Structure formats: structure tokens, C-alpha cells
């Protein structure tokens, strides 16, 4: 299936507060952002926009994604939240991508990049998750990672130690994220961690729109 066929929903599913400072029509910017987040490379996105008479560089489209500040919607009240980590690489350094997913809706709730797989980062991650969503009554199916379990205890959140079942949801979504980043080979080059995290938050936003 062509990647453009994956673009479901209305084009107005997000607002671009920086439009007034851009010469490009808002519809073209939204189209460019959606095409790139749906899996088109920056070069192919440039080519698609040219079909509509809009000529912009790859760096301009990259900047649109960064400036749009797209991320999963706040104020959800999930019953079950799966949390997992996976490795990505930025230049020659390994980072850990943390993600939380509502297993009933398959929506991403929060995404964060950190330099380590440890208790400190896990506590920060769950703290940010609690600020964004009502998860006080949620149950967290987690694997045997002691740092995740201890961080949940410190936040007073309930969890279940599982190896299959609901946790498979977040693992499947990780595979989708990695499929979409295949043009980078899961390796971000010449960007800082904050830029990579913004791009991954936008990917999570896009995934939620396609559910």
C-alpha cells in the first residue's frame, strides 16, 4: 500500500500556530507534514508538493515538523497503560526511547528520549505522564525491568508483571515507529536529542491519527 494511502482523517487535525510567519499556504504545510510523517522521505515529500506548484526545500519541510510541536493529546484517562523502552541511535551515541500506550485504544500517551535505562529516567518519565494524563487508577503491565517497577512504586501507581498480553501492544507500535524511520535506519544523524524527540513525538501523534 502506498504510504500516502495511510493518511486518514481530516487535514485540519492539527493547528499550525507559526503559519503567520511562513510564506507557504497553510494547506501545503499541513500536507507536507502529513506526507512526511506518514512515511515519505523529505525528498519525496518535496516532489509531491511540487505537483501542487509548491517548491520548498527538504530542510524547510523538516523545520515545519519541528515548529508544529505535534504530540499526543493530553488529558486521557486510560484503564491500562503499557510502558516499554527501545534503543535508537543519534550519531554515534545510543539513546533509549520510552513510550506509554493506552492498550484499549492503541494510542500513544507519552514519548521521551533518555541517555540511559535506569530508575532516574523512569521516575521522570512517569512524572511527566502523570502531568499529562489521569493515570492514578490505571494498571501498568510491565516486564521484569526493576527500574520500571520501582519507579511505579515511588509514584504510587499500580502495575502487573507480565511478559505477553497487553504489553504486546506497545511492542507492535514500536515496530511501526521503526518501520517509519527506516530511511534513517533508526539512526538519527546530525541532530540533537531534543530534535529527535520532537520528531518522534510527531510520529506518535501521526500514529494516533491513523488508529
Backbone bond lengths (Angstrom), bond angles and torsions (degrees), N, CA, C in turn:
res aa  C-N    CA-C-N  psi(-1)  N-CA   C-N-CA  omega(-1)  CA-C   N-CA-C  phi
1 X - - - 1.471 - - 1.520 109.91 -
2 X 1.322 119.43 128.16 1.455 120.70 178.02 1.524 110.41 -59.02
3 X 1.341 115.54 146.35 1.459 118.86 -177.54 1.514 112.11 -60.58
4 X 1.346 117.70 -33.95 1.458 119.03 -178.43 1.517 111.71 -65.10
5 X 1.330 118.54 -23.04 1.457 120.67 178.08 1.518 112.20 -71.66
6 X 1.334 116.85 -12.24 1.451 120.97 -179.97 1.518 111.79 -83.33
7 X 1.329 117.66 -4.03 1.457 120.53 -175.74 1.521 110.29 -83.82
8 X 1.310 116.80 88.28 1.449 120.51 177.54 1.505 110.91 -93.89
9 X 1.327 117.26 168.22 1.449 121.18 175.08 1.511 112.76 83.38
10 X 1.315 114.95 173.15 1.462 120.75 -177.38 1.512 111.04 -77.99
11 X 1.324 115.43 152.37 1.461 119.85 179.63 1.514 111.27 -72.73
12 X 1.332 118.36 -12.47 1.451 121.45 -178.67 1.524 111.91 -96.75
13 X 1.335 117.84 26.95 1.459 120.21 -178.16 1.516 111.77 -74.76
14 X 1.342 118.30 -6.46 1.450 120.72 174.87 1.514 108.98 -144.67
15 X 1.327 115.52 155.36 1.445 121.95 179.94 1.525 109.59 -105.52
16 X 1.312 116.45 150.06 1.449 122.17 179.02 1.524 108.90 -117.03
17 X 1.328 115.65 94.66 1.458 119.99 -175.18 1.526 112.55 -68.63
18 X 1.347 117.02 -16.90 1.457 119.40 -177.33 1.525 112.07 -93.66
19 X 1.347 118.27 7.89 1.465 121.63 -174.99 1.521 111.96 -57.57
20 X 1.329 118.01 -37.97 1.461 120.78 -175.25 1.521 112.21 -61.38
21 X 1.325 117.33 -21.95 1.459 120.72 -178.96 1.523 111.73 -95.66
22 X 1.329 117.41 7.04 1.457 121.37 -177.53 1.525 110.37 -117.14
23 X 1.341 116.26 144.88 1.462 120.91 178.21 1.521 111.76 -83.79
24 X 1.334 117.88 -16.39 1.462 122.09 -177.15 1.519 110.37 -78.05
25 X 1.338 118.52 138.01 1.469 120.54 175.81 1.530 110.51 -57.40
26 X 1.320 116.66 144.01 1.465 120.42 -176.12 1.523 111.88 -61.21
27 X 1.363 117.79 -36.09 1.463 119.28 -179.39 1.526 110.86 -62.69
28 X 1.343 116.21 -36.85 1.461 119.92 -179.29 1.523 110.52 -71.10
29 X 1.325 117.50 -38.35 1.459 120.85 177.92 1.522 110.82 -64.05
30 X 1.340 115.95 -44.45 1.464 119.54 179.23 1.517 111.20 -63.71
31 X 1.327 115.97 -40.71 1.460 119.58 178.46 1.523 110.42 -63.39
32 X 1.329 117.31 -44.59 1.451 120.54 179.47 1.513 112.53 -61.32
33 X 1.327 116.53 -42.55 1.459 120.84 178.89 1.521 110.58 -63.10
34 X 1.331 116.31 -46.54 1.468 120.14 -177.19 1.531 110.96 -66.06
35 X 1.336 117.54 -39.50 1.460 119.86 179.19 1.524 110.97 -62.94
36 X 1.323 116.32 -44.87 1.462 119.37 -178.70 1.523 111.50 -66.69
37 X 1.338 117.04 -43.11 1.465 119.78 -179.03 1.526 112.01 -69.86
38 X 1.330 116.39 -24.11 1.470 119.15 178.03 1.521 112.19 -79.24
39 X 1.336 117.60 -6.03 1.450 118.88 173.44 1.508 116.01 128.57
40 X 1.335 118.65 -10.48 1.457 119.51 178.45 1.524 110.16 -71.33
41 X 1.326 115.80 142.06 1.460 119.51 174.00 1.524 108.82 -67.23
42 X 1.320 116.21 165.06 1.457 119.40 177.64 1.525 111.03 -60.81
43 X 1.337 117.27 -39.43 1.470 120.31 179.54 1.519 111.45 -62.76
44 X 1.339 116.75 -43.91 1.466 119.88 179.59 1.523 111.63 -68.82
45 X 1.322 116.88 -33.36 1.459 120.13 176.63 1.525 110.02 -65.05
46 X 1.339 116.70 -41.65 1.467 120.61 175.20 1.520 110.27 -56.64
47 X 1.337 117.07 -45.24 1.470 121.14 -178.87 1.520 111.82 -63.32
48 X 1.346 116.97 -40.61 1.466 120.20 179.41 1.527 110.88 -64.49
49 X 1.317 117.74 -42.05 1.466 120.21 179.53 1.524 111.23 -66.17
50 X 1.319 116.38 -33.38 1.474 119.32 178.81 1.526 111.39 -62.81
51 X 1.336 117.16 -28.11 1.465 120.27 177.32 1.516 111.39 -63.89
52 X 1.342 116.61 -23.04 1.466 121.36 178.83 1.525 111.32 -100.96
53 X 1.326 116.21 11.96 1.451 119.85 178.04 1.510 114.42 79.70
54 X 1.324 117.37 16.93 1.463 121.78 179.79 1.523 108.20 -109.87
55 X 1.316 116.97 113.58 1.459 121.37 -178.87 1.531 109.26 -107.18
56 X 1.317 115.05 112.97 1.458 121.50 179.03 1.522 109.19 -138.83
57 X 1.318 116.97 154.94 1.461 121.55 -177.82 1.524 110.81 -83.10
58 X 1.329 115.13 166.03 1.465 120.58 176.72 1.522 110.77 -61.74
59 X 1.332 117.03 -41.11 1.467 119.71 -178.83 1.525 111.38 -64.93
60 X 1.336 117.30 -33.21 1.465 120.42 178.36 1.521 110.74 -65.19
61 X 1.326 117.31 -43.91 1.466 120.62 179.35 1.522 110.38 -65.86
62 X 1.328 116.91 -41.30 1.468 120.45 174.99 1.523 110.25 -56.30
63 X 1.332 117.33 -43.70 1.464 121.09 -179.56 1.524 111.90 -65.92
64 X 1.341 117.62 -34.04 1.463 119.58 176.44 1.524 110.61 -59.37
65 X 1.322 116.47 -45.22 1.467 120.37 -179.53 1.526 110.10 -61.46
66 X 1.328 116.19 -42.44 1.462 120.03 -179.26 1.533 111.36 -65.64
67 X 1.335 116.24 -45.04 1.461 120.26 -176.15 1.530 112.81 -71.22
68 X 1.332 117.14 -28.05 1.468 119.94 -177.58 1.521 112.05 -66.34
69 X 1.349 117.46 -22.16 1.464 122.30 176.55 1.523 111.61 52.66
70 X 1.327 116.50 47.92 1.459 121.80 -179.46 1.518 109.92 -78.47
71 X 1.325 116.44 135.83 1.446 121.46 176.71 1.516 109.43 -159.24
72 X 1.342 116.68 161.87 1.470 119.13 -178.47 1.517 112.40 -54.43
73 X 1.331 115.20 145.64 1.459 121.98 -178.52 1.523 111.29 -64.59
74 X 1.341 116.13 141.88 1.468 121.56 178.72 1.526 110.97 -82.34
75 X 1.351 114.65 178.85 1.471 124.28 169.72 1.524 113.68 65.59
76 X 1.329 117.22 36.65 1.454 120.79 171.82 1.529 109.42 -87.87
77 X 1.334 116.64 157.91 1.471 122.07 177.81 1.522 109.42 -128.95
78 X 1.314 117.44 71.91 1.469 120.70 -175.66 1.521 112.74 -74.27
79 X 1.331 116.20 153.98 1.463 121.57 175.00 1.523 111.72 -88.95
80 X 1.332 116.47 -36.23 1.456 121.80 -179.98 1.525 108.87 -133.62
81 X 1.324 116.03 132.91 1.463 121.57 -177.84 1.520 109.19 -128.06
82 X 1.315 116.33 117.21 1.464 121.12 176.08 1.521 109.09 -90.74
83 X 1.330 115.86 135.62 1.459 121.43 179.36 1.526 108.32 -126.61
84 X 1.313 115.80 137.48 1.459 119.76 178.75 1.525 108.64 -153.81
85 X 1.349 115.35 169.21 1.463 121.04 178.69 1.518 108.53 -129.75
86 X 1.326 115.41 152.22 1.456 121.17 173.33 1.521 108.08 -145.62
87 X 1.319 116.53 159.35 1.461 121.59 -176.30 1.521 110.43 -91.47
88 X 1.335 115.97 135.26 1.456 121.55 166.33 1.526 106.90 -125.53
89 X 1.312 117.41 168.44 1.455 120.52 -179.49 1.507 109.87 -128.64
90 X 1.324 115.38 132.66 1.453 122.41 176.28 1.516 106.73 -117.00
91 X 1.337 115.52 112.28 1.462 121.45 -170.36 1.528 108.66 54.62
92 X 1.341 118.74 -120.15 1.461 119.52 -176.65 1.519 112.61 -104.91
93 X 1.333 117.46 16.38 1.468 120.49 -177.50 1.519 110.62 -118.20
94 X 1.332 115.36 138.07 1.461 121.46 177.69 1.518 110.40 -84.60
95 X 1.348 115.21 139.02 1.462 122.14 175.02 1.525 107.99 -129.20
96 X 1.335 114.48 161.21 1.461 120.24 177.59 1.521 109.84 -109.17
97 X 1.316 115.08 128.12 1.461 121.90 175.71 1.515 108.61 -97.16
98 X 1.333 116.27 114.78 1.464 122.85 175.62 1.529 108.50 -96.01
99 X 1.316 117.37 140.43 1.466 120.99 177.01 1.518 110.36 -145.05
100 X 1.330 115.78 143.99 1.457 123.07 174.77 1.522 108.41 -119.40
101 X 1.336 116.19 134.96 1.458 121.77 -175.15 1.523 109.78 -131.31
102 X 1.328 116.42 135.40 1.467 122.32 171.27 1.524 106.98 -74.25
103 X 1.321 117.55 112.79 1.462 119.86 -173.88 1.518 113.05 -74.52
104 X 1.326 118.34 -13.50 1.468 120.42 177.33 1.521 111.79 -82.17
105 X 1.338 116.77 -30.54 1.467 120.61 -177.73 1.528 112.90 -112.61
106 X 1.339 116.89 -11.49 1.475 123.12 -175.32 1.525 112.80 66.50
107 X 1.321 117.48 18.42 1.462 120.45 179.33 1.522 111.20 -87.46
108 X 1.340 115.79 139.71 1.449 119.85 168.95 1.530 109.27 -67.89
109 X 1.325 116.20 137.32 1.458 121.74 176.72 1.527 111.83 -105.08
110 X 1.334 116.12 -36.34 1.461 119.33 -178.10 1.521 109.15 -159.88
111 X 1.329 115.66 146.88 1.458 122.88 179.37 1.523 107.74 -136.82
112 X 1.338 116.45 139.60 1.472 119.97 178.92 1.522 109.61 -150.81
113 X 1.326 116.53 145.13 1.462 122.82 175.05 1.522 108.90 -107.51
114 X 1.331 116.20 136.49 1.456 121.66 176.03 1.511 111.02 -138.88
115 X 1.320 115.65 165.27 1.465 120.76 -177.04 1.518 112.74 -86.89
116 X 1.326 117.99 -8.05 1.463 119.65 -175.44 1.521 110.35 -147.66
117 X 1.306 114.58 164.59 1.449 123.35 176.31 1.531 105.79 -108.88
118 X 1.341 117.10 88.24 1.458 118.76 -171.87 1.531 111.69 -150.71
119 X 1.347 115.15 178.67 1.458 121.10 -177.00 1.522 111.75 -66.69
120 X 1.336 117.18 -41.61 1.460 119.79 -176.99 1.514 112.89 -59.03
121 X 1.339 116.53 -49.20 1.459 119.76 179.89 1.523 110.89 -66.88
122 X 1.337 116.82 -36.53 1.466 120.34 179.61 1.526 110.71 -63.21
123 X 1.339 116.90 -40.89 1.464 120.06 177.26 1.525 111.46 -62.49
124 X 1.328 116.41 -43.36 1.467 119.98 178.48 1.523 110.26 -62.13
125 X 1.336 115.97 -43.65 1.465 120.69 -178.73 1.523 110.84 -59.26
126 X 1.341 117.07 -49.13 1.462 119.55 -178.82 1.525 111.41 -68.37
127 X 1.332 117.52 -31.57 1.458 119.87 175.73 1.523 111.43 -63.08
128 X 1.333 116.67 -44.15 1.469 120.68 177.88 1.524 110.89 -66.12
129 X 1.326 116.62 -38.49 1.461 120.43 177.96 1.521 110.65 -61.05
130 X 1.341 117.41 -42.79 1.474 121.35 179.37 1.526 111.69 -65.64
131 X 1.335 117.07 -32.79 1.465 119.87 177.87 1.524 111.66 -68.92
132 X 1.327 117.12 -32.34 1.458 121.13 -176.59 1.519 113.37 -86.41
133 X 1.332 117.31 -32.61 1.464 120.71 -171.30 1.531 111.34 -136.66
134 X 1.327 115.21 159.39 1.464 121.77 175.19 1.529 108.36 -87.92
135 X 1.321 116.36 94.29 1.467 121.38 -177.37 1.523 112.12 -116.01
136 X 1.331 116.97 13.38 1.467 119.96 -175.79 1.527 112.26 -62.54
137 X 1.331 117.86 -31.21 1.468 120.98 -179.23 1.528 112.36 -102.82
138 X 1.304 117.06 4.49 1.467 120.54 -178.21 1.528 110.63 -77.69
139 X 1.320 115.47 156.81 1.461 122.56 173.14 1.524 107.25 -108.31
140 X 1.330 116.71 133.84 1.459 122.81 -177.96 1.525 110.23 -107.39
141 X 1.332 118.55 106.05 1.470 119.58 172.04 1.530 109.02 -76.73
142 X 1.318 117.11 118.84 1.463 121.64 -178.05 1.516 109.61 -130.27
143 X 1.333 115.30 162.61 1.458 119.70 177.06 1.529 109.18 -84.70
144 X 1.324 116.94 -162.10 1.459 120.20 -174.83 1.505 115.07 -82.34
145 X 1.337 118.86 9.01 1.470 120.83 -178.49 1.530 109.99 -61.49
146 X 1.344 118.64 113.93 1.471 120.33 -175.76 1.520 113.02 -64.05
147 X 1.363 118.35 -30.52 1.459 120.47 -179.21 1.522 111.86 -67.70
148 X 1.347 116.74 -35.34 1.461 119.60 177.18 1.524 110.84 -69.02
149 X 1.317 116.28 -45.42 1.460 120.23 -178.32 1.527 111.18 -63.95
150 X 1.327 117.50 -43.21 1.459 120.05 -179.81 1.533 111.11 -67.42
151 X 1.331 117.57 -38.66 1.461 119.73 177.75 1.525 111.10 -62.91
152 X 1.328 116.98 -39.70 1.467 120.59 177.14 1.527 110.68 -64.08
153 X 1.330 116.90 -41.50 1.473 120.23 177.20 1.525 110.74 -59.52
154 X 1.304 116.87 -45.48 1.464 120.65 -177.71 1.516 112.30 -65.06
155 X 1.312 116.85 -27.87 1.466 120.61 176.92 1.526 111.97 -89.85
156 X 1.325 117.41 -1.29 1.464 120.75 179.54 1.512 113.22 69.48
157 X 1.334 116.94 29.73 1.461 121.58 -179.26 1.531 110.34 -102.32
158 X 1.308 115.92 145.56 1.466 120.98 -178.02 1.518 111.01 -82.82
159 X 1.336 116.18 143.08 1.459 119.17 178.00 1.521 110.40 -144.99
160 X 1.325 114.66 159.47 1.460 123.09 174.98 1.521 108.05 -126.50
161 X 1.324 115.99 134.82 1.463 120.55 177.41 1.527 107.98 -84.14
162 X 1.327 116.08 110.90 1.460 121.00 179.85 1.526 108.38 -133.73
163 X 1.316 115.84 156.26 1.462 120.94 177.03 1.523 112.25 -114.25
164 X 1.334 116.91 -13.30 1.462 120.61 178.59 1.531 107.86 -136.79
165 X 1.313 117.58 -151.32 1.461 120.91 175.52 1.506 112.87 66.62
166 X 1.350 116.74 -128.67 1.457 120.92 -172.62 1.523 113.77 -60.93
167 X 1.336 117.39 -28.42 1.462 118.60 -179.82 1.523 112.01 -65.74
168 X 1.336 116.96 -21.18 1.457 119.08 178.70 1.522 111.79 -61.69
169 X 1.342 116.22 -25.29 1.459 120.31 -179.35 1.514 110.92 -60.83
170 X 1.324 117.56 -51.99 1.457 120.00 -177.86 1.519 110.78 -66.44
171 X 1.335 117.42 -33.85 1.460 119.69 178.27 1.524 111.11 -66.31
172 X 1.346 117.16 -38.38 1.467 119.90 177.17 1.519 110.67 -64.67
173 X 1.332 116.74 -39.01 1.455 119.85 -179.79 1.523 111.31 -70.91
174 X 1.326 116.71 -32.20 1.463 118.82 173.27 1.522 110.41 -60.65
175 X 1.322 116.71 -41.55 1.475 120.03 178.81 1.519 110.39 -61.54
176 X 1.349 116.47 -36.91 1.468 119.96 178.84 1.523 110.42 -66.84
177 X 1.332 116.82 -43.16 1.463 120.33 177.64 1.524 109.98 -60.15
178 X 1.336 116.83 -44.50 1.466 119.78 -179.26 1.525 111.06 -66.45
179 X 1.342 116.97 -34.30 1.455 119.25 176.74 1.520 109.85 -62.38
180 X 1.336 116.45 -39.85 1.463 119.78 -177.59 1.517 112.67 -75.08
181 X 1.319 117.16 -19.84 1.462 118.83 179.51 1.519 111.03 -99.15
182 X 1.342 117.31 19.91 1.463 118.51 -175.45 1.522 112.28 -65.86
183 X 1.336 117.74 -22.39 1.458 117.51 177.31 1.528 110.89 -70.48
184 X 1.346 116.27 -16.78 1.457 120.07 175.68 1.531 111.70 -101.28
185 X 1.341 117.48 -5.20 1.466 122.40 -173.53 1.527 110.14 54.32
186 X 1.362 116.06 37.10 1.461 122.12 -175.75 1.532 111.45 55.53
187 X 1.316 116.08 26.90 1.460 121.22 -177.14 1.521 107.75 -131.40
188 X 1.330 116.19 104.84 1.461 120.95 179.32 1.524 108.54 -82.35
189 X 1.315 117.33 126.95 1.450 121.66 -178.01 1.527 111.05 -112.02
190 X 1.318 114.57 137.25 1.468 122.02 173.12 1.532 111.60 60.40
191 X 1.333 116.82 36.76 1.464 121.07 172.85 1.522 108.16 -132.51
192 X 1.331 115.98 158.31 1.457 118.37 175.26 1.528 109.41 -91.28
193 X 1.341 118.37 164.29 1.465 120.58 -177.50 1.534 113.54 -57.00
194 X 1.334 117.31 -36.43 1.471 120.05 -179.34 1.525 110.88 -64.10
195 X 1.328 117.32 -38.74 1.466 121.27 178.07 1.516 110.68 -66.25
196 X 1.328 116.65 -43.67 1.466 120.79 177.70 1.524 110.78 -62.08
197 X 1.343 116.64 -41.24 1.462 119.82 180.00 1.528 111.16 -65.03
198 X 1.336 117.37 -40.46 1.465 120.33 177.46 1.519 110.82 -60.75
199 X 1.336 116.55 -42.26 1.464 120.56 179.14 1.526 110.77 -63.99
200 X 1.334 117.68 -40.97 1.460 120.89 -179.77 1.528 111.76 -70.24
201 X 1.331 117.58 -35.02 1.466 120.42 173.67 1.523 110.30 -62.09
202 X 1.331 116.31 -40.55 1.460 120.02 177.11 1.522 110.81 -64.76
203 X 1.338 117.02 -37.35 1.457 120.76 176.19 1.532 110.69 -62.70
204 X 1.335 116.75 -42.17 1.458 120.42 177.74 1.522 110.92 -62.84
205 X 1.335 116.79 -41.53 1.460 121.58 176.02 1.526 110.40 -58.02
206 X 1.331 115.78 -47.07 1.465 121.09 -179.35 1.528 110.68 -62.21
207 X 1.326 117.02 -43.85 1.463 120.61 178.90 1.521 110.52 -58.96
208 X 1.329 117.76 -41.57 1.464 121.40 178.75 1.522 111.61 -62.36
209 X 1.333 117.16 -36.04 1.465 120.91 179.53 1.522 111.92 -69.16
210 X 1.327 117.37 -25.79 1.459 121.40 -176.07 1.518 113.16 -89.64
211 X 1.335 117.40 -5.97 1.477 120.28 -178.77 1.522 110.50 -69.79
